[in-house]
Amino acid sequence: MIHPRPAPPRVLLAIPVYNEERYVDTVLTEVRKRVDDILIIDDGSTDRTPMLLSKHPVEVIRHATNRGYGRSMMDMFRWAAVDGFDWLVTMDCDEQHEPAAIPDFLAAIERNDADVVSGSRYFDAASLVDAPPPDRRRINHLLTAEINQRLGLELTDAFCGFKAYRVDPLARLDLDVDGYDFPMQFWVQAVANGLRVGELPVRLIYNDPTRSFGGPLDDAENRLAVYRRTFEREISTCRDRLPITAVPAAAPG
């Protein structure tokens, strides 16, 4: 008996945008050459981004005001689940993530051996096209090491937004962080819920090293403190489902 080949997984590619009029046409033109289903989360853009998006056959969720990177990610997760996609690929719209790398993520999806395929700009020396701003590289290095030590992961880049997520396991995550500290919650939740994690090298490109996080997070030490607070809060919430190394020993009585 000849068994029919299973249907290929349905993949949604989603991009958060905020005031990306400089890049949005170029990025979407290239992305549309590689995937059919595209979702844009317009996080309250105040420039020409909404008008430019209307020229492309993509789905758009528009926030009336800027709600943050984490909120955009949660909207992507919900849309992918409701619309019945098997996988979600996320990338940025500032030309720091190359559309030419999308087939690498699609190949990783076909291998079907992970629930999260996380892009890494530091996986090998060949990925380092540009030097990152020193404070961003330092914070990424510090927090990636802390995440690995506490959660038993082996990441080389905890903060790359170029990722592929298996959609079904995302329903087990209880996410509520709206800001750029979203990854600190996500990694704890991923481990607590048994998601399998892999990495894929992507090139490190910085077109605008002066790009702002906005508000207090532009101060590197404050950003580090905010990220660590989110991490510790989430570890406390999920402590019963985490490796023993994640939970600090109780202070002597």
N, C-alpha and C positions, 0 to 999 in steps of 0.2 A: 504494500500500500504506500502510495506517495503522500507524504504529509505536506500540506501547504506551509510555506514559510510564514512565520509570524509577521504581522504588520510592523513596520518600523515605528519607533516611539514618536509620539507627537511632541514637538519641541517648540516652546515659546521663547523668543528672545525679547528681553525687556531692558529698557534704558531709563534711568532717572535723569531728568534735565532741569536745570535752573539757569535761566539767562544764558543759553548756549547758541545765540544767533550766529556766532562766529564759526561754529563747527557743525551745526545740526544738518545742513543740507549735504555736506560732504560725507558725514558719517552714515546717514540714512541711505544715501545712494549706494555706498559700499556694502552696508549690511543687507540691503534688499537683494543683492546679487547672491547671497549665501543662505538666507532663510526666508520663508514665506510669512510666518506668523510673528508679528512685531507689536509690542506694546510699549508706549511711551508714558511715563509718569511725569507730567509737567508740574513741578513743585512750586507753583505760584510765580512763574516767570513774569517779569515786568518789561522785558525788551521785545524784540520782534520774533522771539521763539514761537509763540502760538501761531502767528501768521505763517511762518515757514513750515511748521508741522502740518498745516492744512494742505500743503502741496503734495504730501506723501500718503500713500494708501496704508496707513498704520492706525492701530487703535490708540486712543489717547484718553488717559484719566488726567483731569486738570484739578489741582488744588487751588482753591480761591486765594489762599495765602501760603507762604512758605512754611511747610510743616516739618521738614527735616528729612535727612537721608533714610533714617530707620523707618519712618512712616511710609516713604516711597517703597522701600523693600517689602514691608508688610502688605502693601497694596498689590505688589507683583505676586507675592505668594498666594494671596486670596484669589486674584484673577485667574492664575494658572490652575488652581484647584477647581474653581467654579466652572471654568470652561473645559475641563477634562483633559488638560495636557499631562503628559507623562514626565516631562522634564522642563525646567526653566533655566535658561542661560541669561546671566546678567552682565552688563558691561557699562562703562561710562561713555559720555558723549563729548569728551574734550580732546579726542585723538590720542589719549594716553593708552587706550586699549585698541589694538589693531583689529579691524574686521577680518583681516587675512588670517587671524588665529582662530576664528570661529570653527573652521573644519577640525581643528585639533580637539576642541571640546566635543564636537559631534562624534568624533572617533572614540573619545573617552566614554561617552554615553553608550556607544555600541558595545564597548567592552563589558559594560554592565557589572563592574566589580566595586563600585562605590556609590554612596548616596549623595556625597558632596564632592565635586571636583573643583578644587580651589586653585586659581591661578597664582603663580609665585613669580615675582620680579627678581627674587634673589636665589632662585633654585640653582642657577649656575652662572659663571662669569659671562657667558655669551648673552645672557639676558640683559646685561647692564648697558643699555644704549646711552643713557644719560646718568649723571650723578644726581641722586635725590637731594632735596634740601636737608642739611645736616640734622636739624631738629626732628624732621619726620623720620629719617632713617634711624636715629637714636631711639625714638619712642617706639617705632615698629620693632626694632631689635629687642628692646627691653621687654615689651609686652608679649611679643611672640615667645620669648624664652619663658616668661612667667606662665603663659597659657600652656605651653608644652610641659613644664615641670608640674603644674598643678593638675592638669587634666589628662596627662599621659599621651598627648599628641606628639607628632613629629613635624610640625609645620615649619616652613622657612619664611613665610610671609602671611601674617594673620589678617592683613588689612587690604588685600587686593580685592577690588570689586568685580573682577572678571571671574565668574564662577558658573558652574552648572549644578543644579539641585534636582534630585529626584523629588517629584511633587508629593507623592503619597505620604512619606514620612514627615513632611513639613506640618501636617495636620496635628502631629503630636506636640509641637512646640507651642509654648505660651509666651509670645513675644509682645513687648509693650514699650520698647525704647525707641523714641522718635529721632534721636540725634545721631551724630557720627560715632557715638559710643556703642551703636547697635552691634558691631561684631563681638564686643565683649560679652554681651548677653547671648548672642547666637552660638558661640563656641561652647559655652557652658551647657546650653540647652541641647546642642547637638550630641555632646558626650552623654548627658543625662538620659537621652532618649535612644542611645545606641546607634546613632548614624555612623556609617563607615565613611572615612574621609581620605581622599587622595589629593595629590597636587600635580599641577601641570605647569611647566615653565612658560612664562610669557615675557615679552621684552619690557624693560623698564624705560618709559619715555616720559619726560617732563617738559611739556610745551610752555608751561607757565609756573615756574618755581615760586612765584609770589602769590599764587592763588590763595584766597582766604577761606578759612573755615567759617568765619563769621563770629562776631561777638567775643566772649571770653575765651573761646577755644583757640583763638589766634595766639594766645600766650601758651608756650610749650609746656611749662610746668603745670599750669592750670589744666591743660588738656590731659596731661598724664594723670593728674589727680582725679579728674572726672572719670576717665576710663577705668582707673583702678577701683573707684567707688562702685561703679556699675558691675564690675567683675566680682567684687566681694559680696555685693548684695545678691547677685545671681547664684553664687556658690552657696551662700547661706540658704537661699530658697530651695535649691536642688540637692542639698548635701546628702540626703539619703540615697541618691541615685548616682553619686559620683565616686571616683577612686578615692581611697583613703588619703592620698597625698593632697587632694584638693582642699580638704577641710583642716583648718588650723587646729592644733592640739589645744585642748581646754587649758586655761591658765590654772596653776595650782591653787587649791582652795585654802 
